[in-house]
Amino acid sequence: MEKSILMALKKERIEFNESTLLNILVQINNMNLIFYKFYKDKNLLW
């Protein structure tokens, strides 16, 4: 996922500034939290 975001940014030639980088990190972190919650719930079923 992270690689595809970086490749898209390179393709568009968007300059990295702090807010762009922060937004990407927040999006990745949100996905990780959703995945972690799903994984934790799955383990509770075992």
C-alpha positions as CSV (number, residue, x, y, z in Angstrom):
1,M,0.0,0.0,0.0
2,E,2.7,2.4,1.0
3,K,4.7,1.7,-2.2
4,S,1.7,2.4,-4.4
5,I,1.1,5.8,-2.7
6,L,4.8,6.7,-3.2
7,M,4.6,5.6,-6.9
8,A,1.5,7.7,-7.5
9,L,3.2,10.7,-5.9
10,K,6.3,10.2,-8.1
11,K,4.0,9.9,-11.2
12,E,2.2,13.1,-10.4
13,R,5.5,14.8,-9.4
14,I,3.9,16.2,-6.2
15,E,6.4,18.0,-4.0
16,F,6.7,16.6,-0.6
17,N,5.9,19.1,2.1
18,E,5.1,18.4,5.7
19,S,1.3,18.4,5.4
20,T,1.3,16.0,2.4
21,L,3.6,13.6,4.3
22,L,1.5,13.9,7.4
23,N,-1.7,13.2,5.5
24,I,-0.1,10.0,4.0
25,L,1.1,8.9,7.4
26,V,-2.3,9.5,9.0
27,Q,-4.0,7.4,6.2
28,I,-1.5,4.6,6.6
29,N,-1.9,4.7,10.4
30,N,-5.7,4.6,10.1
31,M,-5.5,1.5,7.9
32,N,-3.2,-0.2,10.4
33,L,-5.6,0.5,13.2
34,I,-8.5,-1.0,11.2
35,F,-6.5,-4.0,10.3
36,Y,-5.3,-4.5,13.9
37,K,-8.9,-4.3,15.2
38,F,-10.0,-6.9,12.7
39,Y,-7.1,-9.1,13.5
40,K,-7.7,-8.8,17.2
41,D,-11.4,-9.6,16.8
42,K,-10.5,-12.6,14.7
43,N,-8.2,-13.9,17.4
44,L,-10.8,-13.5,20.0
45,L,-13.0,-15.9,18.1
46,W,-10.4,-18.6,18.3
